[in-house]
């Protein structure tokens, strides 16, 4: 029998080429809420610096990075980009002495699900751009909380 997960905030990151969506859980890891969308800054890494700062401020225990796989479960070029992002985030967290663990989580259909929920809530497709990355991060975090924290 495994021990229950330790309490603490969980973060989720939806990594894209242009933007990074961020979501966070409450300290009991029960509810996922959107936090912000960061502009992806591969050259200077300002998005990664902000993620480290947020993880530190919120005392995050785990950061889930969405792993984009094809519908059949195969890796894609985006999969490698997410792996590289997670590795860079891990390194930066260690350098800053932030004890959050970085875990990759299957994110198949997270954006599609987020778009569908936003449409159902009456948000027009043209108005989704500013918040779709956050909504996808919420989907990733919700999935991770269900898989890793609500086991019987």
N, C-alpha and C positions, 0 to 999 in steps of 0.2 A: 504494500500500500504506500503510495507516494504522499509526501507531506503537502499541505495546502500551499499555494503560491504565497510568497511574502507580499505584504501590502506595499503599495507605492505606485506612483504615477507611471504610466506607460505612454510612450509617444509612438506615432506612426508617421512614416514619410512616404509620399508618393513622388518618386523621382522622375522628372521629365527632362527633355532637352532644354526647354526654355524656363520651366517653373518647377518648384518643389512645394508640394502641398504638405501641410503639417496638421496633425490632430493629436489630442491628448485625452487621457482618461482621468477620472477622479482618483484620489489616493487609494481607494478600495478596488480600483481596476474594474469598475462595473459599467461605466458609461463613457462612450467616446464622443468628443465634441470637436468641431473644427477650431483651429487656432489661427493660422495665417497661410498665405501663399508667398513664398520667397522667389525672387528672380534667381534663376540658376546662374552661377558665376564660376564657371569651370576654370577661368584663368586666375582669378584672385581668391576664390574660395570664401567670399563673404557669406554665402548661404550656409556653408559648413560652420563658419564661426558663429553665426546666429543660432544654428541648431545646438552647438555645444553650450552656448550661453543659456538657451532655453532649458536644456537638459539639466544644467547646473542649478538654475533658478528654481526649477520645479522639482528638483531632487529625483529625477527620473530613474527608475530601476532598469527599464528595458526600452530600447528604441527598435521598433519593427520597421524594416525597410522593405517596401513592396518589391517582390521578385516577379517581373513580367515573363510569363511562360506562354507558349502557344496553347490553344485550346486542347491540343493533344498532350500537353505536358512537356513538350520539347523546348529547349533553350532557343532564344532568338538573339539578334544583336543587342536588343535592349536589356536582355538578361545580364550580359557581361557588363554593360554600363552600370546596372544596379549593383552588381557584385563589387565593382571598382568603387562606387560611391560608398557602399557600406564599409569597405576596407579603409577608405580615407577617413570616414567618420569615426571608425574605431580608433584609428591612429590619433586623430585630433582629440578625442575624448581621453585617451590615455595620457597624451601630452599635457592636458589640462587637469589631470587627476580627477576626472569625473568618472564615477564608478558605474555608469550605465552600460549594460550589455547590449550589443547590436545583434539582432537576429533577422535573418531574411525570412519573409513570409510570402507564400504563393498569393499573387494578387490578380489571378485570372478573373476577368469580368468586373473588377472593382470600379473602373471608370464607367463601364456600361451600366452597372447597377446604380452608380451615383447619378448618371444622366437620367435614368429612368425615374428615380425618386424625385429628382428636381423637376422633371416634366410633370409628374403626378402632383407636385406641390404648386404647379402653375408657373414655374420659372421658364420663360421662353429660351430656346436654344441660344439665341444671340446674347442673352443675359447671363448665361452659365459660365462664360470664360473666366470671370474673376473668381469664381468660387468652386469650380469643378475639381480643381486639384485638392482643395481642402476636403471636399465631399468624398473624393476617392480615398484620401488618407483616413477619413472616418470609416469607410468601408473596410479598409485594410485592418485598422485597429479593432473594429467590431469583430471581424473574423478571427483575429489573433486572440482577443479576449475569450471568445467562445471556445476556441481550440485549446488554448493553454491555461485558462484560468477557471473554467467552469466544468472541469472534469468531475465526474461523480466519485 
